Amino acid sequence: MTEPVYWLNDRPADGALDGIARGIVLELCRQEGIEAVEGSLTPDDVHTADECLLCGTGAELLPMRSVDGRQMVRSPGPMTGNTQDAFHKLIEKETRRQG
């Protein structure tokens, strides 16, 4: 069974740039069997999600702890932690290979 993780950007997801960090996280989710949902989200989608992530090249992966002053139910949660761990292991592996 997979649980959805909602993907948020600083611009609408349906117009998001195809960034490196975004692509890595989507691939890691596929490898782990985590359903990554992309698209325009409503505030209700965010408020009812188990976990939400923000992602960017400089920021890497950041859990959303609150939205509009409302605490997230379980963020950061296990999917966020697992995805962050996998992301950092991949970055470490790739930088070692090139160094």
N, C-alpha and C positions, 0 to 999 in steps of 0.2 A: 504494500500500500504506500502511495506517495502522498505527501502533503504539499499544497501549493506554497511557493514562496513568491511574493510579489516584488517585481523589479521596478524601482523608481529611479528617475533621472531628474536633473534640474531643468529639463525641458520635457514636453510631452513624449511619452514612450513611443507613440506612433510616428514621431518625427525625430527620434533620438539618433545621434551619430553612431556609426558602427565602430565604436572605440575598441581599443585593445583590451582593456580591463573588462569591459562588458562581454566581449567575445570569449575571454578566458572563463569568466564566471558562468556563462551559459553552457560552455562545454563541460566544466566541472559538474554542474547540476545534472547534465545529461549522463555523465559517467556515474554519478552517485544515485541515479534514479529519482532525482528531485524534479518535480514539475515546476518549471520557471514560466511564469505567465507574463507576457508582455502585452502592452496595449494601454489605452487611455483608462485611467483609474478614477473612480469617484472617491470622494472623502469616505463614504461608507465602506468601499473596498478596503481602504487603508485601515480604518478604525476596526474592522472585523477580522483582519488578517492575523494569523498567529505570529508571523514574523515579517518584518520588512527590512530591506537593505538599501543603502545608497552606495553607489559605486562610481569611482572615477580614477583616472590614472594617478593623480596626486594623493587622493584620499584613500585609495585602495577600496576596502570594504568596511562600511560603517553600519552598525545596527541602528535603526531608528528606535528611540526610546519613547518618544511621544510625538503626537501630531495634534496641532491645534490645542495644545495644553492637555490633551488626553493621553494617559499612559498606554503604551502598547501592552497587550495581554502577556506576551512571553518573549519580549525582544530586549536584549539578545537571547536567543534560544539555541537549541541544539543544531538546527540546520545552519544558522548563521555561524556558529562556532566551527562546525565541520567544514563549511565552505571557506571560511577564513583560513583555517588550518591547511586545507588543500591548496588554496591560492598561494599562501606563503611558502609551502613546500615546493610548488612548481616554480615560483620565482627564484627560490634558493637554488634549485637544481639547474635552471637555465642560466643563472649568473655564474655558477661554478663551472658549467660547461664552456662558457665563453671566456672565462678568466684564466 
